[in-house]
Amino acid sequence: MILLANGKVITRDPAGVGYLPDGGVVTDGGKIVEVGVTADLKAKYPAAEFVDADGGVIMPGLINAHTHIYSALARGLAINGNNPTNFYEVLDGTWWAIDRHLDLEATEASARALVIDCIKQGVTTIFDHHASFCQIPGSLMKIADVTQEYGMRASLCYEVSDRDGEEKSLQSVQENKDFIDYCESHPSDMLKAMFGGHALFTISDKTFDRMVSANNGRVGFHIHVSEGMNDVYDSLQNYGRRPVQRLQDHDILGPKTILGHCIHVNTAEMDIIKATDTMVVNNPESNMGNAVGISPILPMYKKGILLGMGTDAYTNDMLESVKVALSSQRHNACMPNVAWCEVTDMLFRNNAKIANRAFETPLGILRPGAAADVIVMDYKPYTPFSDANIDGHMLFGMTGRQCQTTMINGKILMRDRQLTEIDEESANARILESSKRLWGALNHCEY
């Protein structure tokens, strides 16, 4: 039993006490036992291990609803001759080039790098969308081994695509099926499966049929949709349908399916997404970096679509992502008074709703019975502070690197900015060797 207390508690619990100026949480067996005032909890649980928040902000762990482990080794990378001028060239010259060189060892190293970075920035749950066309079979289990070893809560899938030929496409379908089979035979609320797909312009109708058959209704799909105009052009020219309509034709949509990006969707497609209760995840910083456009968050929000937030692995700092989301939506609308509630809801409320469609234990909230996924932010406010204005403090006063303590499933993984279960120096040395090998293969040289 652990008592994490002596901090300002933000519960995100609409049915309970939202804020305690000097409080904490008691956890046991991976779940929260009680939330209350520090003095009361100390008196009631004298034998509990005490973890001092030292006046910081105690809050639910952050959730990243769309990321890519396969890109973790790209930090600082330049590929000779790669100077993309459009989105397809970004994909082909950078990301597809990387994943075509990722073997199982490099996939494992990528997973270690991303998970460590997430723990250090207060991210306790990830929805990953993996691609390693160099070596597909067994790649999801390599990632799962790392998330289980390091204690990260994760939903995993493999990116089905026809871009590298039918054999690779068939392998990617099988990889999803095998991992879904594994998760069904080894049930855990720390590890879940989805069925992944790349953008529609790289997936044929035949492959969609194979995906649906292999899944057999067991899990939701996690797929990129209308991130660039490539999807729209391809769907209209080759299938006579817009992308979301095409997904509906193949029974891909539904309450357990995540559509990543959804930048170039029209009103009719929004209506379909809403009618099927399908989830959408925005990745604002990546979208702007790739110059593909800004997702119509405000219209989708008005439709009542469940909108969440990811990073597309452009960053692992969810607070960085929400800041960009707010600025980009206001810039796009040419109005400085919009998007406040929409973007903060996406990260702090809707991501929890998305996660709770995949995981059984309540996430993103501090209350008895919820998952013991708790973080402490090193933040000493100099203006009034409570649950009434916490989102403003997080937008304009916090970054992910201010996370000082991270607990996932009741286990302290970082305490006072020191990883407790991971030898970071040793892990970084292994990751560095993998990245050198990858960079050397991409640039035909040694690092």
Order of alpha helices (4+ residues) and beta strands (2+ residues): beta-beta-beta-alpha-beta-beta-beta-alpha-alpha-alpha-beta-alpha-beta-alpha-beta-beta-alpha-beta-alpha-alpha-beta-alpha-beta-alpha-alpha-beta-alpha-alpha-alpha-beta-alpha-beta-beta-beta-alpha
